[in-house]
Amino acid sequence: MRIYPAIDLRGGKCVRLRQGDYQQETVFGADPAAMAQRWVAEGAQVLHIVDLDGAREGRPINGDSVRAIVQASGVPCQLGGGLRSEEHIREALSWGVKRVVIGTKALQSPAWLEEISKKFPGRIVLGIDAKDGQVATHGWLDVSATSALELAMQLSRLPLAALVYTDIGRDGMLQGANVDAMAEMCAATPLPVIASGGVTTLDDVRRLAVLPLEACIVGRALYEGRLELKQILAICEESKKLTPDP
């Protein structure tokens, strides 16, 4: 299981929200590129970037910050937030990110996702954000009647790079990861699954590391010093040693 430190951008700053609520924002740094360098210095090999302004507005916004992060970090980055057209995807990829995360538009138009995943094979990550198991869209402002597991199963046949599954109820709340939900998602889809939301303790990391996850995104717990990236990475490395080869 790889670890993606999260860098959430709003107004060019590095912030964290609670449960995706734009009214519950904490600013953790005015220089996202410096934050990216910090995580890489501590061992990060990949980074997860979210354009919160873009998610809200439905178009890419924090391009300057994303480019700065990519250039400063020197590691593969994936970007989500407001990417809802082929033009948006091309723009985001031109900033240097390796993969882009598509959420809202995937639910709105599965046929479009199929087309775009074939145009950009291995570069598109399906983002499923869920509250109580139901898919949330438009920067988490709307909750649909679609089941997260059903959506994952429907779209698993596409040439997607991975699936990011975020439990909104846990995100930014420091209440622990929803390990059961992540296990259900791993069982529901053959796509590589990236867990997101609520990772707070080393025990959370240990419980997730034994699942067949590709990776885990960690945010607020790192920024508040509740977890140290080196400790998390050590747990993942130890778990890899204990896992038998298939």
C-alpha positions as CSV (number, residue, x, y, z in Angstrom):
1,M,0.0,0.0,0.0
2,R,1.5,3.3,-1.1
3,I,0.8,6.5,0.8
4,Y,-0.4,9.7,-0.9
5,P,0.0,12.8,1.3
6,A,-2.9,15.1,0.3
7,I,-2.4,18.7,-0.8
8,D,-5.7,20.5,-1.0
9,L,-5.6,23.8,-2.7
10,R,-7.9,26.8,-2.1
11,G,-7.0,30.3,-3.2
12,G,-3.4,29.1,-3.9
13,K,-3.0,28.0,-0.3
14,C,-2.7,24.5,1.3
15,V,-5.9,23.9,3.3
16,R,-8.0,21.1,4.8
17,L,-11.8,21.0,5.1
18,R,-13.9,19.0,7.5
19,Q,-16.3,16.6,5.6
20,G,-15.9,18.7,2.5
21,D,-17.5,21.8,4.2
22,Y,-16.0,25.0,2.7
23,Q,-17.1,26.8,5.8
24,Q,-14.8,24.6,7.9
25,E,-11.4,25.3,6.5
26,T,-8.0,25.3,8.1
27,V,-5.1,26.9,6.3
28,F,-1.9,24.9,6.8
29,G,0.5,26.8,4.5
30,A,0.7,29.6,2.0
31,D,3.3,27.7,-0.1
32,P,1.9,24.4,-1.5
33,A,5.2,23.7,-3.3
34,A,7.1,23.9,-0.1
35,M,4.6,21.6,1.5
36,A,5.1,19.1,-1.3
37,Q,8.9,19.3,-0.8
38,R,8.4,18.6,2.9
39,W,6.4,15.4,2.2
40,V,8.9,14.2,-0.4
41,A,11.8,14.8,2.0
42,E,10.0,12.6,4.5
43,G,9.7,9.8,2.1
44,A,6.6,10.4,-0.1
45,Q,6.9,8.9,-3.6
46,V,3.6,10.1,-4.8
47,L,1.3,13.1,-4.0
48,H,-2.5,13.6,-4.2
49,I,-3.6,17.1,-5.1
50,V,-7.2,18.5,-4.9
51,D,-8.2,21.7,-6.5
52,L,-11.0,22.7,-4.1
53,D,-11.8,25.8,-6.0
54,G,-12.1,23.8,-9.1
55,A,-14.4,21.2,-7.5
56,R,-16.7,24.0,-6.5
57,E,-16.6,25.9,-9.8
58,G,-16.6,22.9,-12.1
59,R,-13.3,23.9,-13.9
60,P,-9.6,23.9,-13.2
61,I,-8.5,26.9,-11.2
62,N,-5.3,26.5,-9.2
63,G,-3.0,25.8,-12.1
64,D,-0.1,27.9,-10.9
65,S,0.0,26.0,-7.6
66,V,-0.3,22.6,-9.3
67,R,2.6,23.3,-11.6
68,A,4.7,24.6,-8.7
69,I,4.0,21.4,-6.8
70,V,4.8,19.1,-9.7
71,Q,8.1,20.9,-10.4
72,A,9.2,21.2,-6.8
73,S,8.3,17.7,-5.7
74,G,9.8,15.7,-8.6
75,V,7.4,12.8,-7.9
76,P,4.3,11.6,-9.7
77,C,1.2,13.6,-8.8
78,Q,-2.5,12.9,-9.3
79,L,-5.0,15.8,-9.4
80,G,-8.7,16.0,-8.8
81,G,-11.3,18.7,-8.6
82,G,-13.5,20.3,-11.2
83,L,-12.3,18.3,-14.2
84,R,-15.5,17.8,-16.2
85,S,-14.5,18.0,-19.9
86,E,-11.7,16.7,-22.2
87,E,-10.4,20.3,-22.4
88,H,-10.1,20.3,-18.6
89,I,-8.2,17.0,-18.6
90,R,-5.8,18.1,-21.3
91,E,-5.2,21.4,-19.3
92,A,-4.5,19.5,-16.1
93,L,-2.2,17.0,-17.8
94,S,-0.3,19.9,-19.3
95,W,0.5,21.1,-15.8
96,G,2.6,17.9,-15.4
97,V,0.4,15.7,-13.3
98,K,0.5,12.0,-14.2
99,R,-3.1,11.1,-13.5
100,V,-6.4,13.0,-13.1
101,V,-9.3,12.1,-10.9
102,I,-12.8,12.3,-12.4
103,G,-15.8,12.3,-10.0
104,T,-18.9,14.3,-10.7
105,K,-18.8,13.9,-14.5
106,A,-18.4,10.1,-14.2
107,L,-21.7,9.9,-12.4
108,Q,-23.4,12.3,-14.8
109,S,-22.2,10.6,-17.9
110,P,-20.7,7.1,-17.8
111,A,-20.6,7.1,-21.6
112,W,-18.3,10.2,-21.5
113,L,-16.1,8.5,-18.9
114,E,-15.7,5.5,-21.2
115,E,-14.8,7.6,-24.1
116,I,-12.3,9.7,-22.1
117,S,-10.7,6.7,-20.4
118,K,-10.0,5.2,-23.9
119,K,-8.5,8.5,-25.1
120,F,-6.2,8.7,-22.0
121,P,-5.6,5.1,-21.0
122,G,-3.9,4.7,-17.6
123,R,-4.2,8.4,-16.9
124,I,-7.8,8.6,-15.6
125,V,-8.7,7.8,-12.0
126,L,-12.3,7.3,-11.0
127,G,-13.1,9.3,-7.9
128,I,-16.0,8.0,-5.8
129,D,-16.9,10.2,-2.9
130,A,-19.6,8.7,-0.7
131,K,-21.7,9.7,2.3
132,D,-23.4,6.7,4.0
133,G,-22.6,4.7,1.0
134,Q,-24.2,7.1,-1.5
135,V,-22.2,9.0,-4.1
136,A,-21.7,12.7,-3.5
137,T,-20.9,15.1,-6.4
138,H,-20.2,18.8,-7.2
139,G,-17.5,19.2,-4.6
140,W,-19.5,17.1,-2.1
141,L,-22.3,19.6,-2.1
142,D,-24.9,17.1,-3.5
143,V,-25.6,13.5,-2.5
144,S,-27.1,11.3,-5.2
145,A,-29.2,8.2,-4.9
146,T,-26.5,6.1,-6.6
147,S,-24.7,3.5,-4.5
148,A,-20.9,3.8,-4.4
149,L,-20.5,0.1,-4.8
150,E,-22.9,-0.1,-7.7
151,L,-21.2,2.8,-9.6
152,A,-17.8,1.1,-9.1
153,M,-19.1,-2.2,-10.4
154,Q,-20.7,-0.5,-13.5
155,L,-17.5,1.3,-14.4
156,S,-14.9,-1.4,-13.6
157,R,-14.7,-2.6,-17.2
158,L,-13.2,0.7,-18.3
159,P,-9.4,1.2,-18.8
160,L,-9.1,3.3,-15.7
161,A,-5.8,3.7,-13.7
162,A,-7.4,3.3,-10.3
163,L,-10.4,4.3,-8.1
164,V,-10.2,6.7,-5.2
165,Y,-12.9,5.9,-2.6
166,T,-13.5,8.7,-0.1
167,D,-15.7,8.4,2.9
168,I,-16.9,12.0,3.3
169,G,-18.3,11.3,6.8
170,R,-14.7,10.5,8.0
171,D,-12.8,13.0,5.9
172,G,-11.0,15.6,7.9
173,M,-12.7,14.5,11.1
174,L,-9.9,12.5,12.6
175,Q,-12.3,9.7,13.6
176,G,-10.6,6.8,12.0
177,A,-10.8,5.2,8.6
178,N,-13.9,3.3,7.5
179,V,-12.0,0.1,7.0
180,D,-15.1,-2.0,6.4
181,A,-16.2,0.2,3.6
182,M,-12.8,0.1,2.0
183,A,-12.8,-3.7,2.2
184,E,-16.2,-3.8,0.5
185,M,-15.0,-1.6,-2.3
186,C,-11.9,-3.8,-2.9
187,A,-14.2,-6.8,-3.2
188,A,-16.6,-5.0,-5.5
189,T,-14.1,-3.9,-8.2
190,P,-11.0,-5.3,-9.9
191,L,-9.7,-1.8,-10.2
192,P,-6.8,-0.7,-7.9
193,V,-8.5,1.0,-5.0
194,I,-7.1,4.1,-3.2
195,A,-8.6,4.7,0.3
196,S,-9.3,8.2,1.5
197,G,-10.9,9.7,4.6
198,G,-10.4,9.6,8.3
199,V,-6.9,8.0,8.6
200,T,-5.9,9.2,12.1
201,T,-3.8,6.6,13.9
202,L,-1.1,4.1,13.1
203,D,-3.7,1.4,13.8
204,D,-5.8,2.8,11.0
205,V,-2.8,2.4,8.7
206,R,-2.1,-1.2,9.9
207,R,-5.8,-2.2,9.3
208,L,-5.8,-0.7,5.8
209,A,-2.4,-2.1,4.9
210,V,-3.7,-5.7,5.2
211,L,-6.4,-5.0,2.6
212,P,-5.7,-5.3,-1.1
213,L,-5.5,-1.6,-1.6
214,E,-3.2,0.1,-4.0
215,A,-2.7,3.1,-1.8
216,C,-4.1,5.3,1.0
217,I,-4.5,9.1,1.1
218,V,-3.6,10.8,4.3
219,G,-4.3,14.5,5.1
220,R,-5.2,16.3,8.3
221,A,-3.5,13.8,10.6
222,L,-0.2,14.6,8.9
223,Y,-0.7,18.3,9.0
224,E,-1.7,18.3,12.6
225,G,1.3,16.1,13.6
226,R,-0.9,13.2,14.8
227,L,0.9,10.9,12.3
228,E,4.4,11.0,11.0
229,L,4.9,10.1,7.4
230,K,8.0,8.0,8.1
231,Q,6.1,5.9,10.6
232,I,3.3,5.3,8.2
233,L,5.7,4.3,5.4
234,A,7.5,1.9,7.8
235,I,4.2,0.1,8.5
236,C,3.5,-0.2,4.8
237,E,6.9,-1.6,4.1
238,E,6.6,-4.1,7.0
239,S,3.2,-5.2,5.7
240,K,4.6,-5.8,2.3
241,K,7.2,-8.1,3.7
242,L,4.5,-10.1,5.6
243,T,2.2,-10.4,2.5
244,P,2.9,-13.6,0.6
245,D,3.5,-13.4,-3.1
246,P,0.4,-14.3,-5.2
